[in-house]
């Protein structure tokens, strides 16, 4: 609760900056940014791409980092978006040097909302987000706890919502038909979350068994990117 309260008090400053007419973000090339979280000592590390008044936050899955989104970030900037790919403050490495995330969905959701406030404070008028696997669960948590209009649209890639009925705005659920987790095929988990979510919402079930962001590396990758771009850009 302390983290959520700190975020909410600090968010007022971000929103005020945006309301004062901060210019739309313009980044000529990929830029590393550090985003402070009110009440927390450790900042969020992010990669910022593109320019404009519409933003997309990208949140990675387990065993991944913000750099894993580089190809998708390029496609989104080509479509006119400002893109912010983030590492969670709880990201670290294991004994083998492999990336891991040790924070809870609630902790990571605070980071996502802070990233959204950062974009708005820098002139972005509309913020959407795409979350893969673990990053998608955190995104669902962030959206469920958000204020109306905080997120325009969200894409949950191989992720469900703990409280689907609390989701807001436009929602796109995406997963592979053969995606199997430790407790079996994830299709019932995903479709149940979709069923509980309020409209407007969409469901996209792709062929194959790849999980999360790995879907982009399969023959379904081009279709997936096309559907995400359509969802984020349509009126």
Backbone as CSV, one residue per row, in Angstrom:
resi,resn,N_x,N_y,N_z,CA_x,CA_y,CA_z,C_x,C_y,C_z
1,UNK,0.818,-1.203,0.000,0.000,0.000,0.000,0.860,1.264,0.000
2,UNK,2.042,1.191,0.681,2.885,2.368,0.744,3.316,2.795,-0.639
3,UNK,3.676,1.817,-1.502,4.129,2.154,-2.846,3.009,2.788,-3.652
4,UNK,1.819,2.226,-3.570,0.703,2.772,-4.333,0.385,4.188,-3.872
5,UNK,0.412,4.437,-2.558,0.106,5.764,-2.055,1.138,6.773,-2.502
6,UNK,2.421,6.353,-2.469,3.482,7.257,-2.907,3.332,7.596,-4.371
7,UNK,2.979,6.606,-5.155,2.800,6.869,-6.600,1.681,7.863,-6.822
8,UNK,0.572,7.676,-6.137,-0.573,8.537,-6.377,-0.283,9.983,-6.008
9,UNK,0.486,10.195,-4.930,0.802,11.566,-4.557,1.739,12.203,-5.551
10,UNK,2.676,11.417,-6.070,3.611,11.962,-7.036,3.009,12.133,-8.404
11,UNK,1.988,11.356,-8.706,1.375,11.423,-10.032,0.793,12.794,-10.313
12,UNK,0.352,13.498,-9.263,-0.243,14.815,-9.454,0.749,15.757,-10.124
13,UNK,2.030,15.622,-9.774,3.060,16.488,-10.373,3.199,16.194,-11.847
14,UNK,3.201,14.891,-12.210,3.314,14.506,-13.611,2.134,15.043,-14.410
15,UNK,0.937,14.867,-13.882,-0.268,15.282,-14.591,-0.296,16.798,-14.763
16,UNK,0.153,17.533,-13.742,0.193,18.987,-13.836,1.127,19.420,-14.951
17,UNK,2.295,18.771,-15.043,3.247,19.137,-16.094,2.643,18.945,-17.464
18,UNK,1.915,17.844,-17.648,1.292,17.578,-18.944,0.206,18.603,-19.239
19,UNK,-0.548,18.989,-18.210,-1.649,19.922,-18.429,-1.154,21.315,-18.767
20,UNK,0.095,21.624,-18.416,0.645,22.933,-18.717,1.138,23.051,-20.150
21,UNK,0.934,21.995,-20.927,1.242,22.073,-22.349,2.656,21.705,-22.702
22,UNK,3.218,20.672,-22.038,4.553,20.223,-22.394,4.551,19.774,-23.844
23,UNK,5.596,20.092,-24.606,5.617,19.725,-26.015,5.672,18.222,-26.202
24,UNK,5.158,17.727,-27.344,5.188,16.303,-27.631,6.627,15.824,-27.694
25,UNK,6.859,14.621,-27.209,8.209,14.065,-27.190,8.769,13.925,-28.599
26,UNK,10.036,14.286,-28.751,10.711,14.119,-30.028,12.097,13.540,-29.760
27,UNK,12.286,12.288,-30.138,13.562,11.614,-29.939,14.070,11.169,-31.297
28,UNK,15.213,11.685,-31.731,15.710,11.390,-33.070,16.230,9.964,-33.179
29,UNK,16.691,9.394,-32.060,17.188,8.018,-32.051,16.843,7.412,-30.699
30,UNK,17.074,6.119,-30.553,16.809,5.474,-29.269,17.560,6.207,-28.160
31,UNK,16.865,6.482,-27.082,17.450,7.252,-25.994,17.201,6.553,-24.669
32,UNK,18.235,6.410,-23.863,18.091,5.827,-22.538,17.544,6.885,-21.590
33,UNK,16.531,6.526,-20.815,15.940,7.451,-19.856,15.853,6.790,-18.491
34,UNK,15.884,7.624,-17.466,15.738,7.169,-16.087,14.503,7.840,-15.510
35,UNK,13.575,7.050,-14.991,12.279,7.549,-14.540,12.155,7.352,-13.031
36,UNK,12.006,8.438,-12.317,11.854,8.356,-10.873,10.449,7.890,-10.500
37,UNK,10.393,7.091,-9.442,9.113,6.646,-8.890,8.946,7.331,-7.540
38,UNK,7.924,8.149,-7.369,7.751,8.871,-6.109,7.806,7.954,-4.897
39,UNK,8.649,8.336,-3.927,8.766,7.570,-2.699,9.728,6.410,-2.762
40,UNK,10.341,6.185,-3.916,11.256,5.058,-4.089,12.645,5.569,-4.476
41,UNK,13.673,4.896,-3.981,15.051,5.329,-4.244,15.534,4.922,-5.629
42,UNK,15.118,3.742,-6.092,15.618,3.220,-7.355,14.728,3.661,-8.512
43,UNK,15.295,4.229,-9.562,14.481,4.650,-10.715,14.241,3.505,-11.685
44,UNK,13.305,3.722,-12.587,13.052,2.803,-13.699,14.006,3.156,-14.831
45,UNK,14.569,2.149,-15.473,15.405,2.371,-16.647,14.585,2.055,-17.891
46,UNK,14.623,2.956,-18.867,13.831,2.756,-20.069,14.576,3.123,-21.329
47,UNK,14.089,2.634,-22.451,14.556,3.017,-23.782,13.412,3.742,-24.468
48,UNK,13.685,4.954,-24.934,12.673,5.795,-25.547,12.944,5.904,-27.039
49,UNK,11.891,5.705,-27.832,11.996,5.740,-29.287,10.924,6.665,-29.856
50,UNK,11.243,7.332,-30.969,10.225,8.010,-31.757,9.791,9.363,-31.216
51,UNK,8.722,9.884,-31.815,8.194,11.190,-31.430,6.703,11.236,-31.715
52,UNK,6.038,12.200,-31.087,4.620,12.360,-31.322,3.836,12.531,-30.043
53,UNK,2.525,12.512,-30.169,1.645,12.750,-29.027,0.943,11.480,-28.542
54,UNK,1.195,10.353,-29.206,0.623,9.072,-28.783,1.755,8.136,-28.377
55,UNK,1.633,7.562,-27.187,2.702,6.733,-26.655,2.283,5.297,-26.427
56,UNK,3.283,4.408,-26.468,3.083,2.986,-26.163,4.190,2.544,-25.212
57,UNK,3.807,1.956,-24.095,4.757,1.375,-23.152,4.875,-0.114,-23.441
58,UNK,6.095,-0.642,-23.448,6.339,-2.057,-23.679,6.920,-2.677,-22.408
59,UNK,6.291,-3.745,-21.916,6.744,-4.390,-20.684,7.094,-5.845,-20.962
60,UNK,8.299,-6.219,-20.604,8.860,-7.526,-20.981,8.388,-8.658,-20.078
61,UNK,8.612,-9.874,-20.561,8.291,-11.068,-19.804,9.480,-11.557,-18.990
62,UNK,9.291,-12.650,-18.267,10.357,-13.212,-17.454,11.539,-13.659,-18.300
63,UNK,12.745,-13.397,-17.802,13.945,-13.778,-18.530,14.270,-12.870,-19.695
64,UNK,13.568,-11.755,-19.782,13.785,-10.792,-20.866,14.112,-9.425,-20.280
65,UNK,14.477,-8.494,-21.158,14.751,-7.122,-20.750,14.113,-6.183,-21.759
66,UNK,14.201,-4.897,-21.491,13.636,-3.895,-22.394,14.219,-3.977,-23.801
67,UNK,15.462,-4.426,-23.914,16.103,-4.509,-25.232,15.441,-5.532,-26.146
68,UNK,14.711,-6.483,-25.572,14.071,-7.522,-26.384,12.963,-6.970,-27.272
69,UNK,12.526,-5.733,-27.012,11.441,-5.116,-27.767,11.920,-4.274,-28.942
70,UNK,13.201,-4.267,-29.249,13.740,-3.295,-30.211,13.053,-3.369,-31.580
71,UNK,12.807,-4.549,-32.101,12.169,-4.663,-33.415,10.733,-4.148,-33.382
72,UNK,10.004,-4.502,-32.344,8.620,-4.062,-32.238,8.557,-2.548,-31.986
73,UNK,9.522,-2.020,-31.232,9.571,-0.584,-30.995,9.775,0.172,-32.299
74,UNK,10.617,-0.360,-33.169,10.851,0.270,-34.464,9.584,0.291,-35.303
75,UNK,8.850,-0.826,-35.313,7.597,-0.888,-36.074,6.579,0.109,-35.529
76,UNK,6.540,0.263,-34.223,5.591,1.189,-33.615,5.973,2.646,-33.879
77,UNK,7.255,2.960,-33.831,7.672,4.332,-34.129,7.416,4.658,-35.590
78,UNK,7.592,3.674,-36.480,7.286,3.890,-37.889,5.807,4.207,-38.093
79,UNK,4.966,3.736,-37.160,3.525,4.000,-37.228,3.146,5.305,-36.537
80,UNK,4.143,6.024,-36.008,3.881,7.337,-35.445,3.803,7.424,-33.935
81,UNK,4.199,6.356,-33.227,4.126,6.352,-31.774,5.453,6.730,-31.122
82,UNK,5.369,7.342,-29.958,6.486,7.403,-29.025,6.464,6.085,-28.262
83,UNK,7.587,5.400,-28.186,7.630,4.090,-27.542,8.585,4.132,-26.347
84,UNK,8.128,3.603,-25.230,8.944,3.516,-24.025,8.976,2.064,-23.555
85,UNK,10.118,1.407,-23.763,10.317,0.040,-23.269,11.020,0.143,-21.921
86,UNK,10.490,-0.520,-20.912,11.053,-0.364,-19.574,11.585,-1.678,-19.004
87,UNK,12.571,-1.523,-18.127,12.945,-2.576,-17.199,12.273,-2.267,-15.873
88,UNK,11.809,-3.284,-15.188,11.215,-3.084,-13.874,12.307,-2.827,-12.843
89,UNK,11.976,-2.087,-11.807,12.963,-1.816,-10.764,13.422,-3.097,-10.080
90,UNK,12.615,-4.134,-10.139,12.966,-5.411,-9.503,13.769,-6.324,-10.425
91,UNK,14.098,-5.859,-11.619,14.896,-6.675,-12.532,16.315,-6.840,-11.983
92,UNK,16.845,-8.049,-12.102,18.199,-8.339,-11.652,18.721,-9.513,-12.478
93,UNK,19.764,-10.163,-12.039,20.278,-11.346,-12.728,20.477,-12.479,-11.731
94,UNK,20.417,-13.706,-12.235,20.659,-14.853,-11.365,22.162,-15.140,-11.286
95,UNK,22.527,-16.241,-10.661,23.944,-16.570,-10.469,24.666,-16.807,-11.780
96,UNK,23.906,-17.138,-12.827,24.490,-17.380,-14.141,24.524,-16.110,-14.995
97,UNK,24.045,-15.000,-14.414,24.033,-13.747,-15.152,22.838,-13.573,-16.060
98,UNK,21.848,-14.441,-15.918,20.654,-14.349,-16.754,19.632,-13.407,-16.121
99,UNK,18.914,-12.631,-16.942,17.958,-11.671,-16.380,16.774,-12.364,-15.717
100,UNK,16.398,-11.852,-14.551,15.209,-12.320,-13.842,14.534,-11.103,-13.206
101,UNK,13.267,-11.261,-12.881,12.516,-10.215,-12.198,11.964,-10.799,-10.914
102,UNK,12.219,-10.135,-9.789,11.832,-10.694,-8.495,10.662,-9.945,-7.859
103,UNK,10.182,-8.897,-8.509,9.073,-8.126,-7.952,7.727,-8.770,-8.203
104,UNK,6.733,-8.364,-7.444,5.373,-8.860,-7.623,4.686,-8.109,-8.749
105,UNK,3.532,-8.618,-9.176,2.739,-7.903,-10.178,2.379,-6.511,-9.674
106,UNK,2.093,-6.404,-8.386,1.735,-5.108,-7.809,2.912,-4.131,-7.888
107,UNK,4.118,-4.603,-7.554,5.306,-3.756,-7.644,5.529,-3.295,-9.083
108,UNK,5.437,-4.231,-10.012,5.686,-3.911,-11.420,4.601,-3.008,-11.998
109,UNK,3.377,-3.152,-11.488,2.286,-2.279,-11.938,2.561,-0.828,-11.566
110,UNK,3.148,-0.602,-10.403,3.520,0.753,-9.999,4.498,1.347,-11.013
111,UNK,5.448,0.535,-11.476,6.418,1.002,-12.469,5.734,1.381,-13.779
112,UNK,4.780,0.582,-14.206,4.083,0.855,-15.468,3.298,2.155,-15.371
113,UNK,2.641,2.373,-14.262,1.871,3.608,-14.110,2.794,4.823,-14.026
114,UNK,3.950,4.645,-13.413,4.922,5.742,-13.368,5.451,6.050,-14.764
115,UNK,5.651,5.006,-15.576,6.094,5.210,-16.960,5.038,5.963,-17.758
116,UNK,3.774,5.649,-17.525,2.694,6.357,-18.207,2.671,7.827,-17.805
117,UNK,2.878,8.107,-16.532,2.915,9.489,-16.065,4.101,10.240,-16.661
118,UNK,5.231,9.549,-16.806,6.413,10.168,-17.424,6.087,10.620,-18.847
119,UNK,5.448,9.748,-19.609,5.101,10.116,-20.986,4.151,11.307,-21.020
120,UNK,3.141,11.285,-20.172,2.176,12.385,-20.160,2.838,13.698,-19.727
121,UNK,3.766,13.618,-18.797,4.461,14.816,-18.342,5.318,15.425,-19.444
122,UNK,5.646,14.620,-20.448,6.456,15.097,-21.567,5.630,15.304,-22.834
123,UNK,4.338,15.523,-22.664,3.505,15.951,-23.780,2.747,14.870,-24.508
124,UNK,2.893,13.622,-24.108,2.131,12.554,-24.751,0.690,12.616,-24.250
125,UNK,-0.235,12.664,-25.167,-1.637,12.877,-24.806,-2.407,11.579,-24.592
126,UNK,-1.984,10.519,-25.244,-2.681,9.242,-25.157,-1.654,8.135,-24.939
127,UNK,-1.841,7.323,-23.899,-0.883,6.272,-23.552,-1.542,4.901,-23.635
128,UNK,-0.942,4.018,-24.427,-1.348,2.623,-24.488,-0.168,1.768,-24.034
129,UNK,-0.368,0.474,-23.913,0.713,-0.387,-23.451,0.544,-1.801,-23.983
130,UNK,1.690,-2.464,-24.170,1.733,-3.866,-24.589,2.583,-4.611,-23.575
131,UNK,2.020,-5.654,-22.984,2.756,-6.433,-21.995,2.783,-7.901,-22.376
132,UNK,3.965,-8.513,-22.277,4.131,-9.919,-22.633,4.341,-10.767,-21.388
133,UNK,3.561,-11.814,-21.261,3.704,-12.773,-20.169,3.735,-12.055,-18.824
134,UNK,4.827,-12.158,-18.072,4.915,-11.500,-16.768,4.614,-10.008,-16.871
135,UNK,5.144,-9.373,-17.896,4.869,-7.951,-18.100,3.410,-7.690,-18.410
136,UNK,2.735,-8.676,-19.005,1.315,-8.553,-19.277,0.475,-8.679,-18.020
137,UNK,0.862,-9.585,-17.122,0.150,-9.696,-15.848,0.269,-8.397,-15.056
138,UNK,1.474,-7.813,-15.075,1.687,-6.540,-14.380,0.887,-5.421,-15.041
139,UNK,0.810,-5.446,-16.380,0.032,-4.436,-17.097,-1.445,-4.552,-16.755
140,UNK,-1.958,-5.766,-16.674,-3.356,-5.954,-16.287,-3.606,-5.397,-14.893
141,UNK,-2.658,-5.607,-13.984,-2.778,-5.076,-12.629,-2.762,-3.543,-12.644
142,UNK,-1.867,-2.977,-13.463,-1.785,-1.520,-13.565,-3.066,-0.931,-14.126
143,UNK,-3.611,-1.564,-15.160,-4.835,-1.060,-15.774,-6.015,-1.179,-14.820
144,UNK,-6.082,-2.282,-14.085,-7.189,-2.481,-13.138,-7.180,-1.421,-12.037
145,UNK,-5.993,-0.957,-11.665,-5.880,0.032,-10.594,-5.822,1.461,-11.125
146,UNK,-5.856,1.627,-12.430,-5.680,2.952,-13.025,-6.936,3.797,-12.907
147,UNK,-6.749,5.088,-13.118,-7.875,6.003,-13.226,-8.436,5.940,-14.643
148,UNK,-9.708,6.220,-14.840,-10.277,6.206,-16.193,-9.481,7.111,-17.131
149,UNK,-9.116,6.572,-18.296,-8.363,7.335,-19.272,-6.862,7.288,-19.099
150,UNK,-6.390,6.696,-18.022,-4.940,6.619,-17.789,-4.257,5.803,-18.888
151,UNK,-4.911,4.707,-19.295,-4.450,3.914,-20.430,-5.554,3.899,-21.482
152,UNK,-5.201,4.268,-22.691,-6.183,4.266,-23.770,-6.503,2.842,-24.186
153,UNK,-5.449,2.056,-24.447,-5.612,0.665,-24.882,-4.493,-0.182,-24.299
154,UNK,-4.791,-1.446,-24.035,-3.756,-2.364,-23.563,-3.796,-3.647,-24.387
155,UNK,-2.625,-4.218,-24.605,-2.490,-5.515,-25.268,-1.871,-6.474,-24.270
156,UNK,-2.592,-7.546,-23.945,-2.103,-8.568,-23.025,-1.672,-9.770,-23.843
157,UNK,-0.375,-9.942,-23.953,0.198,-10.997,-24.782,0.556,-12.187,-23.905
158,UNK,-0.254,-13.247,-24.007,-0.076,-14.450,-23.188,-0.143,-14.104,-21.700
159,UNK,-1.110,-13.282,-21.339,-1.290,-12.890,-19.945,-2.775,-12.690,-19.672
160,UNK,-3.173,-12.979,-18.459,-4.558,-12.781,-18.048,-4.595,-11.739,-16.934
161,UNK,-5.793,-11.388,-16.512,-5.972,-10.418,-15.436,-6.528,-11.120,-14.210
162,UNK,-5.965,-10.794,-13.044,-6.482,-11.372,-11.804,-7.929,-10.950,-11.583
163,UNK,-8.228,-9.720,-11.951,-9.597,-9.213,-11.844,-9.994,-8.638,-13.197
164,UNK,-10.424,-9.498,-14.096,-10.751,-9.073,-15.447,-11.843,-8.026,-15.491
165,UNK,-12.780,-8.085,-14.551,-13.896,-7.145,-14.541,-13.454,-5.725,-14.229
166,UNK,-12.251,-5.563,-13.662,-11.764,-4.238,-13.284,-10.977,-3.557,-14.395
167,UNK,-10.763,-4.247,-15.508,-9.999,-3.658,-16.605,-10.780,-2.507,-17.237
168,UNK,-10.032,-1.552,-17.789,-10.659,-0.351,-18.350,-10.200,-0.146,-19.789
169,UNK,-10.878,0.746,-20.502,-10.469,1.091,-21.857,-10.585,-0.083,-22.817
170,UNK,-9.880,0.032,-23.932,-9.889,-1.021,-24.950,-8.847,-2.079,-24.615
171,UNK,-9.203,-3.334,-24.882,-8.339,-4.440,-24.492,-8.210,-5.451,-25.630
172,UNK,-6.981,-5.912,-25.871,-6.726,-6.977,-26.832,-5.990,-8.096,-26.114
173,UNK,-6.616,-9.266,-26.049,-5.999,-10.454,-25.461,-5.430,-11.305,-26.597
174,UNK,-4.181,-11.717,-26.482,-3.542,-12.510,-27.528,-2.784,-13.680,-26.896
175,UNK,-2.943,-14.860,-27.462,-2.133,-16.002,-27.023,-2.159,-17.075,-28.092
176,UNK,-1.247,-18.035,-27.973,-1.164,-19.143,-28.916,-2.032,-20.301,-28.438
177,UNK,-2.671,-20.951,-29.373,-3.608,-22.032,-29.057,-2.945,-23.154,-28.247
178,UNK,-1.683,-23.418,-28.523,-0.989,-24.518,-27.849,-0.072,-24.082,-26.724
179,UNK,-0.248,-22.865,-26.220,0.592,-22.339,-25.140,0.324,-23.135,-23.861
180,UNK,1.362,-23.804,-23.348,1.212,-24.669,-22.174,2.105,-24.160,-21.046
181,UNK,1.533,-24.008,-19.856,2.283,-23.604,-18.680,2.479,-24.767,-17.729
182,UNK,2.935,-24.475,-16.535,3.203,-25.521,-15.553,1.949,-26.275,-15.142
183,UNK,0.791,-25.607,-15.260,-0.465,-26.248,-14.874,-1.285,-26.721,-16.074
184,UNK,-0.649,-26.739,-17.258,-1.336,-27.214,-18.448,-1.582,-26.114,-19.459
185,UNK,-2.455,-26.402,-20.431,-2.747,-25.434,-21.479,-3.377,-24.173,-20.878
186,UNK,-2.900,-23.019,-21.342,-3.348,-21.751,-20.771,-4.658,-21.234,-21.383
187,UNK,-5.231,-21.955,-22.329,-6.375,-21.422,-23.057,-7.561,-21.117,-22.148
188,UNK,-7.815,-21.953,-21.146,-8.962,-21.697,-20.267,-8.721,-20.464,-19.405
189,UNK,-7.492,-20.291,-18.936,-7.151,-19.107,-18.135,-7.356,-17.826,-18.938
190,UNK,-6.876,-17.848,-20.189,-6.952,-16.651,-21.023,-8.389,-16.334,-21.430
191,UNK,-9.122,-17.350,-21.857,-10.495,-17.100,-22.303,-11.400,-16.709,-21.142
192,UNK,-11.131,-17.226,-19.954,-11.916,-16.855,-18.779,-11.683,-15.388,-18.436
193,UNK,-10.422,-14.948,-18.511,-10.105,-13.550,-18.241,-10.761,-12.641,-19.273
194,UNK,-10.723,-13.065,-20.524,-11.364,-12.294,-21.585,-12.864,-12.185,-21.352
195,UNK,-13.489,-13.288,-20.950,-14.936,-13.297,-20.744,-15.357,-12.340,-19.636
196,UNK,-14.533,-12.187,-18.606,-14.875,-11.336,-17.476,-14.610,-9.858,-17.753
197,UNK,-13.762,-9.577,-18.722,-13.412,-8.183,-19.004,-14.575,-7.449,-19.652
198,UNK,-14.804,-6.205,-19.286,-15.887,-5.422,-19.905,-15.512,-5.005,-21.325
199,UNK,-16.493,-4.716,-22.135,-16.245,-4.185,-23.472,-15.780,-2.739,-23.369
200,UNK,-15.017,-2.273,-24.393,-14.633,-2.949,-25.639,-13.433,-3.871,-25.421
201,UNK,-13.450,-5.005,-26.112,-12.390,-5.994,-25.963,-12.312,-6.845,-27.215
202,UNK,-11.135,-7.421,-27.454,-10.918,-8.313,-28.588,-10.093,-9.504,-28.133
203,UNK,-10.265,-10.622,-28.823,-9.515,-11.843,-28.525,-8.895,-12.363,-29.805
204,UNK,-7.587,-12.609,-29.764,-6.868,-13.144,-30.914,-6.128,-14.404,-30.482
205,UNK,-6.510,-15.543,-31.062,-5.857,-16.820,-30.768,-5.040,-17.225,-31.996
206,UNK,-3.734,-17.338,-31.808,-2.828,-17.652,-32.910,-2.462,-19.132,-32.914
207,UNK,-2.047,-19.618,-34.073,-1.584,-20.993,-34.181,-0.232,-21.141,-33.492
208,UNK,0.059,-22.372,-33.068,1.362,-22.650,-32.483,1.319,-22.757,-30.971
209,UNK,2.512,-22.803,-30.372,2.618,-22.979,-28.923,3.573,-21.980,-28.274
210,UNK,4.085,-21.031,-29.033,5.041,-20.061,-28.487,4.374,-19.208,-27.414
211,UNK,5.163,-18.833,-26.426,4.636,-18.071,-25.293,5.141,-16.632,-25.318
212,UNK,4.219,-15.701,-25.074,4.597,-14.311,-24.900,5.286,-13.709,-26.112
213,UNK,6.370,-12.975,-25.844,7.060,-12.266,-26.902,7.703,-13.216,-27.917
214,UNK,7.876,-14.496,-27.557,8.440,-15.479,-28.489,7.551,-15.684,-29.710
215,UNK,6.285,-15.297,-29.598,5.397,-15.402,-30.759,5.903,-14.579,-31.940
216,UNK,6.601,-13.471,-31.650,7.126,-12.641,-32.732,8.197,-13.372,-33.535
217,UNK,8.799,-14.405,-32.953,9.882,-15.132,-33.613,9.378,-16.321,-34.420
218,UNK,8.057,-16.509,-34.501,7.468,-17.607,-35.248,6.848,-17.097,-36.548
219,UNK,6.261,-18.013,-37.316,5.601,-17.593,-38.551,4.340,-16.776,-38.278
220,UNK,3.921,-16.706,-37.008,2.774,-15.886,-36.623,3.182,-14.445,-36.310
221,UNK,4.496,-14.197,-36.258,4.996,-12.883,-35.892,4.469,-11.741,-36.741
222,UNK,4.524,-11.847,-38.089,4.008,-10.748,-38.918,2.529,-10.465,-38.677
223,UNK,1.726,-11.519,-38.537,0.303,-11.303,-38.272,0.095,-10.641,-36.918
224,UNK,0.856,-11.088,-35.919,0.731,-10.517,-34.590,1.051,-9.025,-34.603
225,UNK,2.140,-8.645,-35.263,2.510,-7.235,-35.305,1.464,-6.425,-36.052
226,UNK,0.941,-6.994,-37.132,-0.099,-6.310,-37.908,-1.346,-6.073,-37.070
227,UNK,-1.743,-7.064,-36.282,-2.950,-6.938,-35.462,-2.741,-5.933,-34.327
228,UNK,-1.550,-5.913,-33.756,-1.273,-4.948,-32.696,-1.315,-3.533,-33.254
229,UNK,-0.705,-3.322,-34.429,-0.720,-2.003,-35.047,-2.151,-1.567,-35.392
230,UNK,-2.936,-2.502,-35.908,-4.326,-2.188,-36.219,-5.081,-1.775,-34.968
231,UNK,-4.923,-2.544,-33.928,-5.635,-2.288,-32.672,-5.256,-0.941,-32.071
232,UNK,-3.974,-0.613,-32.129,-3.499,0.633,-31.513,-3.805,1.875,-32.347
233,UNK,-4.021,1.708,-33.638,-4.188,2.873,-34.499,-5.618,3.116,-34.967
234,UNK,-6.476,2.111,-34.892,-7.835,2.321,-35.405,-8.590,3.319,-34.522
235,UNK,-9.530,4.062,-35.134,-10.299,5.066,-34.367,-11.089,4.436,-33.230
